Amino acid sequence: MRRPNKWMSSRAVVCTIAATLALPVLHAGAQSEGGLYVAGAGFTFQQAVQQAIAKNPGGQRFFVLAIPPETRALLTTATGTLAATRERAVAAGGVLYVCQRDIDNGKIAAANLAPGVIPVRGWPRVRTDALPKGARYFRDEDPANLPASNNALRKLRSICAD
């Protein structure tokens, strides 16, 4: 008769090894995203995109928020270098944002945004049911359009706060 291993059964060892090997896969989604780059905070849209592409090679998803006046590149009226930079960012895996508050206060016309540009809301001034306590997303937001990283999402919401 075999004496049972006092540490772990063979089934437990196999499960532990499988779980350990799976850990990198579980975290790969968050690690496969790049950071948030802000155009208009001391950087032009072109500089922010250049930095984002350089730091996120191989099509890794990254995020670029443009605040006025750097939002010009995200409008359908953008031409030349601005339009080319916008297209280059998207082709490289960039997700492009403007602040919803800039649309609400008339600095940007939503109808003039280039296809694929996503308006994002910041932290609300007052407590609202639209963003339940402890929730990451407003009820009508698509989480797939936003960073998986808590830090990047917090930064995005802070910059776009009312």
C-alpha positions as CSV (number, residue, x, y, z in Angstrom):
1,M,0.0,0.0,0.0
2,R,1.3,3.5,-1.0
3,R,1.6,6.0,1.7
4,P,-0.1,9.3,0.8
5,N,2.1,12.3,0.3
6,K,1.7,14.5,3.3
7,W,2.2,17.7,1.1
8,M,0.0,17.3,-1.9
9,S,-1.8,14.7,-3.9
10,S,-0.8,14.3,-7.5
11,R,-4.0,15.9,-8.7
12,A,-3.3,18.9,-6.5
13,V,0.2,19.2,-7.9
14,V,-1.1,19.1,-11.5
15,C,-3.8,21.7,-10.7
16,T,-1.2,24.0,-9.0
17,I,1.2,23.7,-12.0
18,A,-1.6,24.4,-14.5
19,A,-2.8,27.4,-12.5
20,T,0.8,28.8,-12.3
21,L,1.3,28.4,-16.0
22,A,-2.0,30.1,-16.7
23,L,-1.2,33.2,-14.6
24,P,0.6,35.1,-17.4
25,V,-2.3,34.4,-19.8
26,L,-4.8,35.7,-17.3
27,H,-2.9,39.0,-17.0
28,A,-2.0,39.2,-20.7
29,G,-5.1,41.4,-21.5
30,A,-4.1,44.2,-19.1
31,Q,-0.4,43.9,-20.0
32,S,-1.1,44.0,-23.8
33,E,-2.4,47.5,-23.4
34,G,-0.3,50.6,-23.6
35,G,-0.8,53.8,-21.6
36,L,-2.7,57.0,-22.0
37,Y,-1.1,59.9,-23.9
38,V,-2.5,63.4,-23.6
39,A,-2.3,65.9,-26.5
40,G,-2.7,69.5,-25.3
41,A,-1.0,69.1,-22.0
42,G,2.4,70.4,-23.1
43,F,2.4,68.1,-26.1
44,T,1.0,68.5,-29.6
45,F,-1.2,65.8,-31.1
46,Q,1.7,64.7,-33.3
47,Q,4.1,64.5,-30.4
48,A,1.6,62.5,-28.3
49,V,1.0,60.0,-31.1
50,Q,4.8,59.7,-31.9
51,Q,5.5,58.9,-28.3
52,A,2.6,56.4,-28.1
53,I,3.6,54.6,-31.2
54,A,7.3,54.4,-30.1
55,K,6.3,53.0,-26.7
56,N,3.7,50.5,-28.0
57,P,5.3,48.6,-31.0
58,G,3.6,45.8,-32.8
59,G,0.0,47.0,-32.7
60,Q,-0.3,47.1,-28.9
61,R,-3.5,49.1,-28.1
62,F,-2.8,52.5,-26.6
63,F,-5.0,55.6,-25.8
64,V,-4.7,59.2,-26.9
65,L,-6.8,61.9,-25.4
66,A,-6.8,65.3,-27.2
67,I,-7.9,68.4,-25.3
68,P,-8.4,71.8,-27.1
69,P,-6.8,73.1,-29.1
70,E,-5.2,69.8,-30.1
71,T,-8.6,68.3,-30.9
72,R,-8.3,69.8,-34.4
73,A,-6.7,66.5,-35.5
74,L,-9.7,64.5,-34.5
75,L,-12.2,66.5,-36.6
76,T,-13.4,65.5,-40.1
77,T,-12.0,68.9,-41.3
78,A,-8.4,67.9,-40.4
79,T,-6.2,67.7,-43.4
80,G,-2.6,67.1,-44.3
81,T,-0.3,66.2,-41.4
82,L,-3.0,66.2,-38.7
83,A,-5.2,63.8,-40.6
84,A,-2.3,61.6,-41.5
85,T,-1.1,61.5,-37.9
86,R,-4.7,60.5,-36.8
87,E,-4.8,57.7,-39.3
88,R,-1.3,56.5,-38.3
89,A,-2.4,56.4,-34.7
90,V,-5.5,54.3,-35.5
91,A,-3.5,52.0,-37.8
92,A,-0.9,51.4,-35.0
93,G,-3.6,50.4,-32.4
94,G,-4.5,53.8,-31.0
95,V,-7.9,54.6,-29.5
96,L,-8.7,58.3,-29.8
97,Y,-10.7,60.3,-27.2
98,V,-12.1,63.7,-26.6
99,C,-13.7,64.8,-23.4
100,Q,-17.5,64.8,-23.3
101,R,-17.3,68.1,-21.4
102,D,-15.6,69.8,-24.3
103,I,-18.6,68.7,-26.5
104,D,-21.0,69.9,-23.8
105,N,-19.4,73.3,-23.4
106,G,-19.3,73.9,-27.2
107,K,-15.5,73.7,-27.7
108,I,-16.0,70.6,-30.0
109,A,-18.9,69.9,-32.3
110,A,-19.7,66.2,-31.9
111,A,-21.0,66.1,-35.5
112,N,-17.5,67.1,-36.7
113,L,-15.6,64.3,-35.0
114,A,-13.8,61.8,-37.3
115,P,-15.2,58.3,-37.3
116,G,-14.0,56.2,-34.4
117,V,-13.2,59.2,-32.0
118,I,-14.8,58.4,-28.6
119,P,-16.2,61.1,-26.3
120,V,-15.4,60.1,-22.7
121,R,-16.9,61.4,-19.5
122,G,-14.9,62.4,-16.5
123,W,-15.7,62.1,-12.9
124,P,-19.1,63.8,-12.2
125,R,-19.2,66.9,-10.0
126,V,-22.0,65.5,-7.9
127,R,-22.9,62.0,-7.1
128,T,-25.0,60.5,-9.8
129,D,-26.7,57.2,-10.5
130,A,-25.1,57.2,-14.0
131,L,-21.8,56.1,-12.3
132,P,-22.8,53.8,-9.4
133,K,-20.5,53.9,-6.4
134,G,-17.5,51.7,-7.0
135,A,-18.3,51.2,-10.7
136,R,-15.6,51.8,-13.3
137,Y,-18.0,52.6,-16.1
138,F,-21.1,54.8,-16.7
139,R,-24.1,52.7,-17.4
140,D,-24.2,53.5,-21.2
141,E,-20.4,53.1,-21.8
142,D,-18.8,50.2,-23.6
143,P,-15.9,48.9,-21.5
144,A,-14.2,47.6,-24.6
145,N,-13.6,51.2,-25.7
146,L,-11.8,52.2,-22.5
147,P,-8.5,51.2,-20.9
148,A,-8.5,48.0,-18.8
149,S,-5.9,49.6,-16.5
150,N,-7.4,51.3,-13.4
151,N,-4.6,53.9,-13.5
152,A,-5.2,54.9,-17.1
153,L,-9.0,55.0,-16.7
154,R,-8.6,57.2,-13.5
155,K,-6.3,59.6,-15.3
156,L,-8.7,59.8,-18.3
157,R,-11.7,60.5,-16.0
158,S,-9.7,63.0,-14.0
159,I,-8.6,65.0,-17.0
160,C,-12.1,65.0,-18.4
161,A,-13.9,65.9,-15.1
162,D,-16.4,68.7,-15.3
